[in-house]
Amino acid sequence: MNARNTDHENLVLAPNIERADDFYADLLAAHEGLTKAESDALNARLVLVLANHIGKRAILTQALAAAALPQGEADT
């Protein structure tokens, strides 16, 4: 079954990143050599770039709620 969600009004929490391990490696590489403050700023910019790409306020609200849950609870 394809994990991609065709419902554009709901946040996708099922695994949905193409070549996820490669993306994670790229993310780690982007942080390599940065100070904590620089790393935090990179994360903040990445969040804003991705939020802009998503664009839908309802989905962003769902994402904020999911991110605020203790680790593991968003998966249920």
Secondary structure, DSSP 8 states (H G I E B T S, - for coil): -------TTS---S---TTHHHHHHHHHHHHTT--HHHHHHHHHHHHHHHHHHH--HHHHHHHHHHHHS-TTGGG-
